[in-house]
Amino acid sequence: MESTRHQLIRELGALASTLTGAGLSATKHIWDLLPEICEEGACSVFEKLFPGQQVSVLLDSGDSIGPATFVRFNKMTGIATLSQTISTSTSQMTNIIKVDCRKTEAVTIYNV
């Protein structure tokens, strides 16, 4: 059921984008029909974060991410984007991490 909902969201989003590209005014009404993924739990936490905030995330798999920098949250897909910089003695790497809010058990927000 959940994957069917996500497929519908993607298809309506694609249709809205197509209509926007064609300059049709019906686009606003299609976007109004799209359900919001972000309703509760970790999704509502990601929705309230500001870009640049430092966070750690615990996934339902038991894996943890962080500390990382919150970049953005897409309410339509439920995906939070995080950036994590890893420094070694010889180089520095930045990982861009996509996190599904529905697979998130906990979010720790660091006050700096």
Jmol script that loads the backbone (N, CA, C; Angstrom):
load data "model"
ATOM      1  N   MET A   1       0.820  -1.192   0.000  1.00  0.00           N
ATOM      2  CA  MET A   1       0.000   0.000   0.000  1.00  0.00           C
ATOM      3  C   MET A   1       0.867   1.259   0.000  1.00  0.00           C
ATOM      4  N   GLU A   2       1.896   1.286   0.872  1.00  0.00           N
ATOM      5  CA  GLU A   2       2.753   2.467   0.978  1.00  0.00           C
ATOM      6  C   GLU A   2       3.485   2.740  -0.333  1.00  0.00           C
ATOM      7  N   SER A   3       3.964   1.681  -1.015  1.00  0.00           N
ATOM      8  CA  SER A   3       4.677   1.915  -2.267  1.00  0.00           C
ATOM      9  C   SER A   3       3.720   2.417  -3.344  1.00  0.00           C
ATOM     10  N   THR A   4       2.464   1.985  -3.306  1.00  0.00           N
ATOM     11  CA  THR A   4       1.470   2.483  -4.252  1.00  0.00           C
ATOM     12  C   THR A   4       1.242   3.967  -4.027  1.00  0.00           C
ATOM     13  N   ARG A   5       1.195   4.379  -2.765  1.00  0.00           N
ATOM     14  CA  ARG A   5       1.021   5.795  -2.427  1.00  0.00           C
ATOM     15  C   ARG A   5       2.191   6.610  -2.956  1.00  0.00           C
ATOM     16  N   HIS A   6       3.402   6.107  -2.765  1.00  0.00           N
ATOM     17  CA  HIS A   6       4.585   6.829  -3.245  1.00  0.00           C
ATOM     18  C   HIS A   6       4.608   6.890  -4.764  1.00  0.00           C
ATOM     19  N   GLN A   7       4.173   5.817  -5.417  1.00  0.00           N
ATOM     20  CA  GLN A   7       4.130   5.812  -6.877  1.00  0.00           C
ATOM     21  C   GLN A   7       3.127   6.858  -7.368  1.00  0.00           C
ATOM     22  N   LEU A   8       1.982   6.946  -6.717  1.00  0.00           N
ATOM     23  CA  LEU A   8       0.981   7.949  -7.077  1.00  0.00           C
ATOM     24  C   LEU A   8       1.537   9.357  -6.902  1.00  0.00           C
ATOM     25  N   ILE A   9       2.242   9.581  -5.798  1.00  0.00           N
ATOM     26  CA  ILE A   9       2.839  10.896  -5.551  1.00  0.00           C
ATOM     27  C   ILE A   9       3.825  11.250  -6.656  1.00  0.00           C
ATOM     28  N   ARG A  10       4.687  10.287  -7.019  1.00  0.00           N
ATOM     29  CA  ARG A  10       5.666  10.543  -8.085  1.00  0.00           C
ATOM     30  C   ARG A  10       4.966  10.853  -9.408  1.00  0.00           C
ATOM     31  N   GLU A  11       3.921  10.080  -9.736  1.00  0.00           N
ATOM     32  CA  GLU A  11       3.219  10.280 -11.002  1.00  0.00           C
ATOM     33  C   GLU A  11       2.491  11.622 -11.031  1.00  0.00           C
ATOM     34  N   LEU A  12       1.836  11.997  -9.939  1.00  0.00           N
ATOM     35  CA  LEU A  12       1.172  13.296  -9.891  1.00  0.00           C
ATOM     36  C   LEU A  12       2.192  14.432  -9.937  1.00  0.00           C
ATOM     37  N   GLY A  13       3.328  14.229  -9.272  1.00  0.00           N
ATOM     38  CA  GLY A  13       4.392  15.229  -9.322  1.00  0.00           C
ATOM     39  C   GLY A  13       4.919  15.414 -10.734  1.00  0.00           C
ATOM     40  N   ALA A  14       5.117  14.295 -11.450  1.00  0.00           N
ATOM     41  CA  ALA A  14       5.585  14.369 -12.835  1.00  0.00           C
ATOM     42  C   ALA A  14       4.560  15.072 -13.715  1.00  0.00           C
ATOM     43  N   LEU A  15       3.283  14.766 -13.501  1.00  0.00           N
ATOM     44  CA  LEU A  15       2.226  15.421 -14.266  1.00  0.00           C
ATOM     45  C   LEU A  15       2.204  16.922 -13.989  1.00  0.00           C
ATOM     46  N   ALA A  16       2.339  17.292 -12.715  1.00  0.00           N
ATOM     47  CA  ALA A  16       2.355  18.716 -12.356  1.00  0.00           C
ATOM     48  C   ALA A  16       3.532  19.422 -13.011  1.00  0.00           C
ATOM     49  N   SER A  17       4.701  18.770 -13.022  1.00  0.00           N
ATOM     50  CA  SER A  17       5.881  19.364 -13.661  1.00  0.00           C
ATOM     51  C   SER A  17       5.664  19.533 -15.156  1.00  0.00           C
ATOM     52  N   THR A  18       5.046  18.536 -15.782  1.00  0.00           N
ATOM     53  CA  THR A  18       4.764  18.606 -17.214  1.00  0.00           C
ATOM     54  C   THR A  18       3.821  19.757 -17.521  1.00  0.00           C
ATOM     55  N   LEU A  19       2.784  19.889 -16.705  1.00  0.00           N
ATOM     56  CA  LEU A  19       1.837  20.980 -16.914  1.00  0.00           C
ATOM     57  C   LEU A  19       2.489  22.340 -16.682  1.00  0.00           C
ATOM     58  N   THR A  20       3.366  22.409 -15.698  1.00  0.00           N
ATOM     59  CA  THR A  20       4.082  23.655 -15.441  1.00  0.00           C
ATOM     60  C   THR A  20       4.922  24.025 -16.659  1.00  0.00           C
ATOM     61  N   GLY A  21       5.625  23.030 -17.207  1.00  0.00           N
ATOM     62  CA  GLY A  21       6.453  23.263 -18.394  1.00  0.00           C
ATOM     63  C   GLY A  21       5.622  23.728 -19.577  1.00  0.00           C
ATOM     64  N   ALA A  22       4.373  23.285 -19.637  1.00  0.00           N
ATOM     65  CA  ALA A  22       3.490  23.687 -20.730  1.00  0.00           C
ATOM     66  C   ALA A  22       2.792  25.013 -20.434  1.00  0.00           C
ATOM     67  N   GLY A  23       2.994  25.540 -19.210  1.00  0.00           N
ATOM     68  CA  GLY A  23       2.406  26.818 -18.837  1.00  0.00           C
ATOM     69  C   GLY A  23       0.930  26.743 -18.503  1.00  0.00           C
ATOM     70  N   LEU A  24       0.449  25.586 -18.116  1.00  0.00           N
ATOM     71  CA  LEU A  24      -0.971  25.433 -17.803  1.00  0.00           C
ATOM     72  C   LEU A  24      -1.264  25.809 -16.354  1.00  0.00           C
ATOM     73  N   SER A  25      -2.371  26.490 -16.141  1.00  0.00           N
ATOM     74  CA  SER A  25      -2.705  26.964 -14.797  1.00  0.00           C
ATOM     75  C   SER A  25      -3.290  25.875 -13.904  1.00  0.00           C
ATOM     76  N   ALA A  26      -3.613  24.720 -14.431  1.00  0.00           N
ATOM     77  CA  ALA A  26      -4.191  23.645 -13.630  1.00  0.00           C
ATOM     78  C   ALA A  26      -3.167  23.031 -12.685  1.00  0.00           C
ATOM     79  N   THR A  27      -1.913  23.377 -12.839  1.00  0.00           N
ATOM     80  CA  THR A  27      -0.842  22.796 -12.030  1.00  0.00           C
ATOM     81  C   THR A  27      -1.093  22.971 -10.540  1.00  0.00           C
ATOM     82  N   LYS A  28      -1.494  24.147 -10.111  1.00  0.00           N
ATOM     83  CA  LYS A  28      -1.712  24.397  -8.692  1.00  0.00           C
ATOM     84  C   LYS A  28      -2.728  23.405  -8.123  1.00  0.00           C
ATOM     85  N   HIS A  29      -3.754  23.120  -8.852  1.00  0.00           N
ATOM     86  CA  HIS A  29      -4.781  22.205  -8.370  1.00  0.00           C
ATOM     87  C   HIS A  29      -4.252  20.778  -8.238  1.00  0.00           C
ATOM     88  N   ILE A  30      -3.378  20.370  -9.144  1.00  0.00           N
ATOM     89  CA  ILE A  30      -2.780  19.027  -9.041  1.00  0.00           C
ATOM     90  C   ILE A  30      -1.899  18.951  -7.815  1.00  0.00           C
ATOM     91  N   TRP A  31      -1.073  19.987  -7.573  1.00  0.00           N
ATOM     92  CA  TRP A  31      -0.215  19.972  -6.381  1.00  0.00           C
ATOM     93  C   TRP A  31      -1.055  19.925  -5.121  1.00  0.00           C
ATOM     94  N   ASP A  32      -2.234  20.559  -5.140  1.00  0.00           N
ATOM     95  CA  ASP A  32      -3.118  20.527  -3.971  1.00  0.00           C
ATOM     96  C   ASP A  32      -3.629  19.119  -3.688  1.00  0.00           C
ATOM     97  N   LEU A  33      -3.682  18.267  -4.707  1.00  0.00           N
ATOM     98  CA  LEU A  33      -4.163  16.896  -4.532  1.00  0.00           C
ATOM     99  C   LEU A  33      -3.107  15.968  -3.940  1.00  0.00           C
ATOM    100  N   LEU A  34      -1.852  16.366  -4.033  1.00  0.00           N
ATOM    101  CA  LEU A  34      -0.778  15.500  -3.550  1.00  0.00           C
ATOM    102  C   LEU A  34      -0.837  15.359  -2.035  1.00  0.00           C
ATOM    103  N   PRO A  35      -0.827  14.118  -1.524  1.00  0.00           N
ATOM    104  CA  PRO A  35      -0.833  13.939  -0.069  1.00  0.00           C
ATOM    105  C   PRO A  35       0.536  14.285   0.507  1.00  0.00           C
ATOM    106  N   GLU A  36       0.528  14.735   1.722  1.00  0.00           N
ATOM    107  CA  GLU A  36       1.797  15.016   2.392  1.00  0.00           C
ATOM    108  C   GLU A  36       2.276  13.745   3.064  1.00  0.00           C
ATOM    109  N   ILE A  37       3.538  13.406   2.860  1.00  0.00           N
ATOM    110  CA  ILE A  37       4.138  12.255   3.507  1.00  0.00           C
ATOM    111  C   ILE A  37       4.416  12.586   4.969  1.00  0.00           C
ATOM    112  N   CYS A  38       4.810  13.830   5.201  1.00  0.00           N
ATOM    113  CA  CYS A  38       5.256  14.246   6.523  1.00  0.00           C
ATOM    114  C   CYS A  38       4.065  14.495   7.436  1.00  0.00           C
ATOM    115  N   GLU A  39       3.732  13.524   8.237  1.00  0.00           N
ATOM    116  CA  GLU A  39       2.581  13.665   9.110  1.00  0.00           C
ATOM    117  C   GLU A  39       2.951  13.573  10.583  1.00  0.00           C
ATOM    118  N   GLU A  40       3.912  12.730  10.930  1.00  0.00           N
ATOM    119  CA  GLU A  40       4.248  12.545  12.341  1.00  0.00           C
ATOM    120  C   GLU A  40       5.632  11.929  12.484  1.00  0.00           C
ATOM    121  N   GLY A  41       6.013  11.657  13.704  1.00  0.00           N
ATOM    122  CA  GLY A  41       7.292  11.004  13.982  1.00  0.00           C
ATOM    123  C   GLY A  41       8.480  11.831  13.541  1.00  0.00           C
ATOM    124  N   ALA A  42       9.510  11.131  13.057  1.00  0.00           N
ATOM    125  CA  ALA A  42      10.747  11.799  12.648  1.00  0.00           C
ATOM    126  C   ALA A  42      10.514  12.755  11.483  1.00  0.00           C
ATOM    127  N   CYS A  43       9.509  12.470  10.667  1.00  0.00           N
ATOM    128  CA  CYS A  43       9.220  13.373   9.541  1.00  0.00           C
ATOM    129  C   CYS A  43       8.923  14.778  10.049  1.00  0.00           C
ATOM    130  N   SER A  44       8.147  14.870  11.105  1.00  0.00           N
ATOM    131  CA  SER A  44       7.813  16.195  11.638  1.00  0.00           C
ATOM    132  C   SER A  44       9.033  16.873  12.260  1.00  0.00           C
ATOM    133  N   VAL A  45       9.992  16.083  12.749  1.00  0.00           N
ATOM    134  CA  VAL A  45      11.234  16.658  13.285  1.00  0.00           C
ATOM    135  C   VAL A  45      12.062  17.243  12.143  1.00  0.00           C
ATOM    136  N   PHE A  46      12.256  16.476  11.070  1.00  0.00           N
ATOM    137  CA  PHE A  46      13.028  16.969   9.924  1.00  0.00           C
ATOM    138  C   PHE A  46      12.391  18.226   9.334  1.00  0.00           C
ATOM    139  N   GLU A  47      11.072  18.265   9.333  1.00  0.00           N
ATOM    140  CA  GLU A  47      10.362  19.406   8.757  1.00  0.00           C
ATOM    141  C   GLU A  47      10.676  20.711   9.493  1.00  0.00           C
ATOM    142  N   LYS A  48      11.008  20.616  10.781  1.00  0.00           N
ATOM    143  CA  LYS A  48      11.239  21.814  11.599  1.00  0.00           C
ATOM    144  C   LYS A  48      12.705  22.231  11.669  1.00  0.00           C
ATOM    145  N   LEU A  49      13.600  21.420  11.109  1.00  0.00           N
ATOM    146  CA  LEU A  49      15.027  21.763  11.152  1.00  0.00           C
ATOM    147  C   LEU A  49      15.366  22.872  10.166  1.00  0.00           C
ATOM    148  N   PHE A  50      16.456  23.574  10.464  1.00  0.00           N
ATOM    149  CA  PHE A  50      16.958  24.623   9.585  1.00  0.00           C
ATOM    150  C   PHE A  50      18.253  24.154   8.931  1.00  0.00           C
ATOM    151  N   PRO A  51      18.476  24.527   7.670  1.00  0.00           N
ATOM    152  CA  PRO A  51      19.742  24.177   7.025  1.00  0.00           C
ATOM    153  C   PRO A  51      20.918  24.641   7.879  1.00  0.00           C
ATOM    154  N   GLY A  52      21.892  23.762   8.015  1.00  0.00           N
ATOM    155  CA  GLY A  52      23.086  24.067   8.798  1.00  0.00           C
ATOM    156  C   GLY A  52      23.064  23.487  10.199  1.00  0.00           C
ATOM    157  N   GLN A  53      21.910  23.037  10.667  1.00  0.00           N
ATOM    158  CA  GLN A  53      21.859  22.452  12.009  1.00  0.00           C
ATOM    159  C   GLN A  53      22.603  21.119  12.019  1.00  0.00           C
ATOM    160  N   GLN A  54      23.286  20.868  13.135  1.00  0.00           N
ATOM    161  CA  GLN A  54      24.028  19.627  13.310  1.00  0.00           C
ATOM    162  C   GLN A  54      23.111  18.577  13.933  1.00  0.00           C
ATOM    163  N   VAL A  55      23.090  17.389  13.331  1.00  0.00           N
ATOM    164  CA  VAL A  55      22.214  16.318  13.801  1.00  0.00           C
ATOM    165  C   VAL A  55      22.929  14.974  13.748  1.00  0.00           C
ATOM    166  N   SER A  56      22.396  14.031  14.487  1.00  0.00           N
ATOM    167  CA  SER A  56      22.725  12.615  14.335  1.00  0.00           C
ATOM    168  C   SER A  56      21.399  11.896  14.156  1.00  0.00           C
ATOM    169  N   VAL A  57      21.411  10.832  13.347  1.00  0.00           N
ATOM    170  CA  VAL A  57      20.191  10.121  13.026  1.00  0.00           C
ATOM    171  C   VAL A  57      20.382   8.638  13.304  1.00  0.00           C
ATOM    172  N   LEU A  58      19.409   8.030  13.975  1.00  0.00           N
ATOM    173  CA  LEU A  58      19.387   6.591  14.201  1.00  0.00           C
ATOM    174  C   LEU A  58      18.315   6.006  13.296  1.00  0.00           C
ATOM    175  N   LEU A  59      18.706   5.090  12.413  1.00  0.00           N
ATOM    176  CA  LEU A  59      17.770   4.466  11.479  1.00  0.00           C
ATOM    177  C   LEU A  59      17.151   3.219  12.079  1.00  0.00           C
ATOM    178  N   ASP A  60      16.025   2.780  11.517  1.00  0.00           N
ATOM    179  CA  ASP A  60      15.361   1.589  12.039  1.00  0.00           C
ATOM    180  C   ASP A  60      16.176   0.315  11.833  1.00  0.00           C
ATOM    181  N   SER A  61      17.205   0.395  11.004  1.00  0.00           N
ATOM    182  CA  SER A  61      18.109  -0.739  10.787  1.00  0.00           C
ATOM    183  C   SER A  61      19.125  -0.864  11.918  1.00  0.00           C
ATOM    184  N   GLY A  62      19.197   0.177  12.769  1.00  0.00           N
ATOM    185  CA  GLY A  62      20.193   0.211  13.832  1.00  0.00           C
ATOM    186  C   GLY A  62      21.426   1.013  13.454  1.00  0.00           C
ATOM    187  N   ASP A  63      21.550   1.364  12.175  1.00  0.00           N
ATOM    188  CA  ASP A  63      22.672   2.183  11.724  1.00  0.00           C
ATOM    189  C   ASP A  63      22.496   3.609  12.215  1.00  0.00           C
ATOM    190  N   SER A  64      23.623   4.285  12.433  1.00  0.00           N
ATOM    191  CA  SER A  64      23.549   5.687  12.841  1.00  0.00           C
ATOM    192  C   SER A  64      24.359   6.546  11.878  1.00  0.00           C
ATOM    193  N   ILE A  65      23.923   7.773  11.736  1.00  0.00           N
ATOM    194  CA  ILE A  65      24.574   8.746  10.868  1.00  0.00           C
ATOM    195  C   ILE A  65      24.839   9.989  11.711  1.00  0.00           C
ATOM    196  N   GLY A  66      26.041  10.509  11.618  1.00  0.00           N
ATOM    197  CA  GLY A  66      26.302  11.760  12.303  1.00  0.00           C
ATOM    198  C   GLY A  66      27.511  11.685  13.204  1.00  0.00           C
ATOM    199  N   PRO A  67      27.883  12.838  13.686  1.00  0.00           N
ATOM    200  CA  PRO A  67      27.206  14.097  13.425  1.00  0.00           C
ATOM    201  C   PRO A  67      27.283  14.487  11.950  1.00  0.00           C
ATOM    202  N   ALA A  68      26.197  15.108  11.485  1.00  0.00           N
ATOM    203  CA  ALA A  68      26.092  15.548  10.101  1.00  0.00           C
ATOM    204  C   ALA A  68      25.364  16.890  10.080  1.00  0.00           C
ATOM    205  N   THR A  69      25.450  17.551   8.950  1.00  0.00           N
ATOM    206  CA  THR A  69      24.783  18.838   8.779  1.00  0.00           C
ATOM    207  C   THR A  69      23.491  18.632   8.005  1.00  0.00           C
ATOM    208  N   PHE A  70      22.392  19.142   8.552  1.00  0.00           N
ATOM    209  CA  PHE A  70      21.105  19.080   7.862  1.00  0.00           C
ATOM    210  C   PHE A  70      21.134  20.052   6.689  1.00  0.00           C
ATOM    211  N   VAL A  71      20.739  19.568   5.504  1.00  0.00           N
ATOM    212  CA  VAL A  71      20.734  20.403   4.306  1.00  0.00           C
ATOM    213  C   VAL A  71      19.309  20.832   3.951  1.00  0.00           C
ATOM    214  N   ARG A  72      18.409  19.839   3.794  1.00  0.00           N
ATOM    215  CA  ARG A  72      17.021  20.161   3.444  1.00  0.00           C
ATOM    216  C   ARG A  72      16.137  18.938   3.684  1.00  0.00           C
ATOM    217  N   PHE A  73      14.822  19.189   3.662  1.00  0.00           N
ATOM    218  CA  PHE A  73      13.834  18.121   3.801  1.00  0.00           C
ATOM    219  C   PHE A  73      12.755  18.311   2.752  1.00  0.00           C
ATOM    220  N   ASN A  74      12.454  17.253   2.010  1.00  0.00           N
ATOM    221  CA  ASN A  74      11.413  17.278   0.990  1.00  0.00           C
ATOM    222  C   ASN A  74      10.167  16.610   1.564  1.00  0.00           C
ATOM    223  N   LYS A  75       9.141  17.393   1.885  1.00  0.00           N
ATOM    224  CA  LYS A  75       7.922  16.854   2.482  1.00  0.00           C
ATOM    225  C   LYS A  75       7.194  15.904   1.550  1.00  0.00           C
ATOM    226  N   MET A  76       7.318  16.114   0.266  1.00  0.00           N
ATOM    227  CA  MET A  76       6.591  15.270  -0.687  1.00  0.00           C
ATOM    228  C   MET A  76       7.157  13.856  -0.740  1.00  0.00           C
ATOM    229  N   THR A  77       8.461  13.720  -0.595  1.00  0.00           N
ATOM    230  CA  THR A  77       9.084  12.398  -0.665  1.00  0.00           C
ATOM    231  C   THR A  77       9.433  11.837   0.702  1.00  0.00           C
ATOM    232  N   GLY A  78       9.501  12.696   1.714  1.00  0.00           N
ATOM    233  CA  GLY A  78       9.898  12.257   3.043  1.00  0.00           C
ATOM    234  C   GLY A  78      11.403  12.055   3.179  1.00  0.00           C
ATOM    235  N   ILE A  79      12.166  12.641   2.262  1.00  0.00           N
ATOM    236  CA  ILE A  79      13.616  12.461   2.247  1.00  0.00           C
ATOM    237  C   ILE A  79      14.322  13.689   2.820  1.00  0.00           C
ATOM    238  N   ALA A  80      15.161  13.443   3.828  1.00  0.00           N
ATOM    239  CA  ALA A  80      16.015  14.480   4.392  1.00  0.00           C
ATOM    240  C   ALA A  80      17.402  14.325   3.776  1.00  0.00           C
ATOM    241  N   THR A  81      18.025  15.437   3.439  1.00  0.00           N
ATOM    242  CA  THR A  81      19.380  15.421   2.892  1.00  0.00           C
ATOM    243  C   THR A  81      20.328  15.934   3.967  1.00  0.00           C
ATOM    244  N   LEU A  82      21.372  15.147   4.214  1.00  0.00           N
ATOM    245  CA  LEU A  82      22.392  15.495   5.195  1.00  0.00           C
ATOM    246  C   LEU A  82      23.746  15.538   4.507  1.00  0.00           C
ATOM    247  N   SER A  83      24.655  16.306   5.062  1.00  0.00           N
ATOM    248  CA  SER A  83      26.022  16.396   4.564  1.00  0.00           C
ATOM    249  C   SER A  83      26.951  16.040   5.718  1.00  0.00           C
ATOM    250  N   GLN A  84      27.891  15.155   5.435  1.00  0.00           N
ATOM    251  CA  GLN A  84      28.824  14.726   6.479  1.00  0.00           C
ATOM    252  C   GLN A  84      30.245  14.828   5.932  1.00  0.00           C
ATOM    253  N   THR A  85      31.089  15.606   6.611  1.00  0.00           N
ATOM    254  CA  THR A  85      32.469  15.779   6.190  1.00  0.00           C
ATOM    255  C   THR A  85      33.367  14.875   7.019  1.00  0.00           C
ATOM    256  N   ILE A  86      34.223  14.142   6.321  1.00  0.00           N
ATOM    257  CA  ILE A  86      35.151  13.219   6.971  1.00  0.00           C
ATOM    258  C   ILE A  86      36.563  13.664   6.619  1.00  0.00           C
ATOM    259  N   SER A  87      37.345  13.942   7.636  1.00  0.00           N
ATOM    260  CA  SER A  87      38.720  14.389   7.419  1.00  0.00           C
ATOM    261  C   SER A  87      39.693  13.295   7.827  1.00  0.00           C
ATOM    262  N   THR A  88      40.694  13.096   6.996  1.00  0.00           N
ATOM    263  CA  THR A  88      41.797  12.202   7.335  1.00  0.00           C
ATOM    264  C   THR A  88      43.062  13.048   7.357  1.00  0.00           C
ATOM    265  N   SER A  89      44.167  12.429   7.628  1.00  0.00           N
ATOM    266  CA  SER A  89      45.420  13.186   7.678  1.00  0.00           C
ATOM    267  C   SER A  89      45.835  13.703   6.305  1.00  0.00           C
ATOM    268  N   THR A  90      45.326  13.088   5.231  1.00  0.00           N
ATOM    269  CA  THR A  90      45.750  13.498   3.892  1.00  0.00           C
ATOM    270  C   THR A  90      44.644  14.100   3.038  1.00  0.00           C
ATOM    271  N   SER A  91      43.386  13.934   3.432  1.00  0.00           N
ATOM    272  CA  SER A  91      42.313  14.449   2.576  1.00  0.00           C
ATOM    273  C   SER A  91      41.036  14.714   3.379  1.00  0.00           C
ATOM    274  N   GLN A  92      40.090  15.288   2.683  1.00  0.00           N
ATOM    275  CA  GLN A  92      38.795  15.572   3.289  1.00  0.00           C
ATOM    276  C   GLN A  92      37.716  15.180   2.286  1.00  0.00           C
ATOM    277  N   MET A  93      36.702  14.444   2.753  1.00  0.00           N
ATOM    278  CA  MET A  93      35.614  14.013   1.884  1.00  0.00           C
ATOM    279  C   MET A  93      34.298  14.521   2.452  1.00  0.00           C
ATOM    280  N   THR A  94      33.358  14.813   1.558  1.00  0.00           N
ATOM    281  CA  THR A  94      32.012  15.179   1.983  1.00  0.00           C
ATOM    282  C   THR A  94      31.048  14.153   1.422  1.00  0.00           C
ATOM    283  N   ASN A  95      30.294  13.522   2.310  1.00  0.00           N
ATOM    284  CA  ASN A  95      29.261  12.567   1.906  1.00  0.00           C
ATOM    285  C   ASN A  95      27.910  13.264   1.934  1.00  0.00           C
ATOM    286  N   ILE A  96      27.131  13.101   0.880  1.00  0.00           N
ATOM    287  CA  ILE A  96      25.749  13.569   0.855  1.00  0.00           C
ATOM    288  C   ILE A  96      24.889  12.338   1.119  1.00  0.00           C
ATOM    289  N   ILE A  97      24.072  12.422   2.153  1.00  0.00           N
ATOM    290  CA  ILE A  97      23.307  11.268   2.607  1.00  0.00           C
ATOM    291  C   ILE A  97      21.822  11.590   2.516  1.00  0.00           C
ATOM    292  N   LYS A  98      21.062  10.687   1.917  1.00  0.00           N
ATOM    293  CA  LYS A  98      19.607  10.820   1.822  1.00  0.00           C
ATOM    294  C   LYS A  98      18.989   9.879   2.859  1.00  0.00           C
ATOM    295  N   VAL A  99      18.111  10.418   3.702  1.00  0.00           N
ATOM    296  CA  VAL A  99      17.502   9.647   4.782  1.00  0.00           C
ATOM    297  C   VAL A  99      15.988   9.694   4.619  1.00  0.00           C
ATOM    298  N   ASP A 100      15.359   8.526   4.622  1.00  0.00           N
ATOM    299  CA  ASP A 100      13.898   8.430   4.566  1.00  0.00           C
ATOM    300  C   ASP A 100      13.356   8.634   5.980  1.00  0.00           C
ATOM    301  N   CYS A 101      12.527   9.645   6.160  1.00  0.00           N
ATOM    302  CA  CYS A 101      12.053   9.961   7.510  1.00  0.00           C
ATOM    303  C   CYS A 101      11.233   8.821   8.114  1.00  0.00           C
ATOM    304  N   ARG A 102      10.603   8.005   7.286  1.00  0.00           N
ATOM    305  CA  ARG A 102       9.792   6.898   7.800  1.00  0.00           C
ATOM    306  C   ARG A 102      10.647   5.734   8.293  1.00  0.00           C
ATOM    307  N   LYS A 103      11.937   5.757   7.981  1.00  0.00           N
ATOM    308  CA  LYS A 103      12.850   4.718   8.438  1.00  0.00           C
ATOM    309  C   LYS A 103      13.782   5.244   9.516  1.00  0.00           C
ATOM    310  N   THR A 104      13.408   6.379  10.098  1.00  0.00           N
ATOM    311  CA  THR A 104      14.217   7.038  11.124  1.00  0.00           C
ATOM    312  C   THR A 104      13.603   6.820  12.489  1.00  0.00           C
ATOM    313  N   GLU A 105      14.410   6.297  13.408  1.00  0.00           N
ATOM    314  CA  GLU A 105      13.943   6.047  14.779  1.00  0.00           C
ATOM    315  C   GLU A 105      14.147   7.242  15.684  1.00  0.00           C
ATOM    316  N   ALA A 106      15.261   7.959  15.492  1.00  0.00           N
ATOM    317  CA  ALA A 106      15.572   9.079  16.386  1.00  0.00           C
ATOM    318  C   ALA A 106      16.434  10.110  15.660  1.00  0.00           C
ATOM    319  N   VAL A 107      16.239  11.365  16.045  1.00  0.00           N
ATOM    320  CA  VAL A 107      17.060  12.462  15.538  1.00  0.00           C
ATOM    321  C   VAL A 107      17.580  13.223  16.741  1.00  0.00           C
ATOM    322  N   THR A 108      18.899  13.341  16.840  1.00  0.00           N
ATOM    323  CA  THR A 108      19.520  14.154  17.893  1.00  0.00           C
ATOM    324  C   THR A 108      19.925  15.470  17.247  1.00  0.00           C
ATOM    325  N   ILE A 109      19.501  16.561  17.862  1.00  0.00           N
ATOM    326  CA  ILE A 109      19.823  17.899  17.357  1.00  0.00           C
ATOM    327  C   ILE A 109      20.832  18.519  18.325  1.00  0.00           C
ATOM    328  N   TYR A 110      21.985  18.928  17.770  1.00  0.00           N
ATOM    329  CA  TYR A 110      23.036  19.526  18.587  1.00  0.00           C
ATOM    330  C   TYR A 110      22.860  21.026  18.648  1.00  0.00           C
ATOM    331  N   ASN A 111      22.948  21.587  19.832  1.00  0.00           N
ATOM    332  CA  ASN A 111      22.915  23.039  19.999  1.00  0.00           C
ATOM    333  C   ASN A 111      24.340  23.551  19.950  1.00  0.00           C
ATOM    334  N   VAL A 112      24.599  24.460  19.019  1.00  0.00           N
ATOM    335  CA  VAL A 112      25.935  25.046  18.913  1.00  0.00           C
ATOM    336  C   VAL A 112      25.888  26.527  19.160  1.00  0.00           C
TER     337      VAL A 112
END
end "model"
wireframe off; spacefill off
backbone 0.3
color backbone group
